[in-house]
């Protein structure tokens, strides 16, 4: 009997309907906004929130949607290349959310840039900070459900070597990410823009570094 594993079929695509719907909405909004865009629109902001780069309407209209579509297709097919492909079945629902959330984040940034270019008082920098913080929070809630694989999660030599270390590390990282993402959101909202960026970045580095160190210590404990 064939072992159950990750597949890309109509059922998989049907489960991704929220992202596909957002893509259609984004296409419609972009088509509506395109003739109304100025010749040059801000597309990059410094750490203080001041625009320091601009681009044409074509770049603004196409860059993030194309990137979001490419990342979605990559996440859709990437598990097919994973030697631990069969493990995706155990966290298929969580992986499906991740597969949609990352491109959705880019589409949200695209819509914020369109709104900013059309004169709305929307800060794309604040939007991206808060959206990524929400993404980290969601990852934290789901982290403990992710099973060993080579593409998603805390992938260190020690978590990939031992399933027990993988489980302990992801349970620990999940709790850490939930707490730090809430702190991160408060810092972004309450601190001045130029400080908010650096504190946001510092929290991200802690989110990455601390679980990696924890995985090494857990491996030492498990291996005796």
QUIGI-V187027 format. One line per field, one symbol per residue. ss: DSSP state (H for helix, E for strand, L for the rest). phi: phi as a letter, one per 20 degrees, with the letter a starting at -180 (. if undefined). A space follows every 50 residues. Layout:
ss = ???
phi = ???
This chain:
ss = LLLLLLLLLHHHHHHLHHHHHHHHHHHHHHHHHHLLLLLLEEEEELLLLL EEEEELHHHHHHHHHHHHHHHHHHHHHHHHHLLLHHHHHHHHHHHHHHHH HHHHHHHHHHHHHHHHHLLLLLLHHHHHHHHHHHHHHHHHHHHHHLLLLL LLLLLLHHHHHLHHHHHHHHHHHHHHHHHHHHHHHHHHHHLLHHHHHHHH HHHHHHHHHHHHHHHHHHHHHHHL
phi = .fffbfcdbffffffegffffffffffffffffgfefffccfcbcffene fcbcbfgffffdgfffffffffffffdggfeegegfffffcgffffffge ffffgffffgfffffffeofedegfffffffffffffffgfegfefegbd ccoeddgeffecfffgfffffffffffffffffgfffffeeggfegffff ffffffgeffffffffffffffem
